[in-house]
Amino acid sequence: MPQKPNSEWTIRLIKSPEEMASVEELQRIVWPGTETDVIPAHMLLAVVHNGGLLLGAYVKEEIIGTVFGFPGYYETPDGPRLKHHSHILAVHPNWRGYGVGFALKRAQWQLVRHQGIDRITWTYDPLLSRNAYLNIARLGTVCNTYLHSEYGEMRDGLNAGLPSDRFQVDWWVFTKRVEKRLNRRAPLKVALEDYRNADALFLEAYGDQYSLRPPEGVPPMTGSLVLVEIPEDFLKLKDTNLPLARDWRFYGREIFEIAFKAGYLVTDFLYENGRSFYILTQGNSTL
């Protein structure tokens, strides 16, 4: 597998059975430990031939990343409405942190826009700060949906041992918010101190990096801004202290469900000096 981050990659649609075999293998690398969670080539092929999208990022002819989704619908007061649901985004470990995932999502965004669909949804573990930064801060998704054990008991190396709770994010593809986030110019930086000066409510963790503990209790949520801290590296914390990881899972479940019920929306994510915070905003005005 190529190791040089400055190597150029290309992104293209995947349609042939031969290419889909490489997508199977990439899944095994990204989510090791169980064959049953790998989406097989025949299923990928059936979805792609019926409106789904499967894209690959390639260096020469070697796959380094993929994104896969399919059409679905959601209920509105006027009846069912079409959406696109993005099921997996996978980047080879050698290529993480170099923009491959962002480039794949941007390509997906362009294709779904071309289909005339205005909403893309997907799920991710809300305690994974790297995923949160990509999904919320860089791509411009928002979230007010918390799902309990969405995938049941998962047995792969990343998820085993914890309830598979997930955020379901909404990517409103035609909004100026999303277009600005996908612009290649650097966004305006807002620091933690700026939020403190704005009298935001901070729910801060305590302890050192790998024994970081969630706040005790849930204070009344008031005001227009709430910042919720999560571990910088939840997977490493999980590997070293599974009971503490479970505490974080149930704390996140409680705090986000309370916030969403109170009308808050996750609208941004901030990483500063080794600390990770969700920014929650009252109401839908940021859309």
ABEGO torsion letter per residue (X at the ends): XBABAABBBBBBBBABAAAAAAAAAAAAAABBGBAAABBBAAAAAAAAAAGBBBBBBBBEABBABBBBBBBBBBBBAAEBBBBBBBABBBBBAAABGAGAAAAAAAAAAAAAAAAGBABBBBBBBAABAAAAAAAAAAAGBBBABBBBGAAEBBABAAABGBBBBBBBBBBBAABAAAAAAABABBBBBBBAAAAAAAGBBBBBBBEBAAABBBBBEBBBBBEABBBBBBBABAAAAAAABAAAAAAAAAAAAAAAAAAAAAGBBBABBBBBGGBBBBBBBBEAAAX
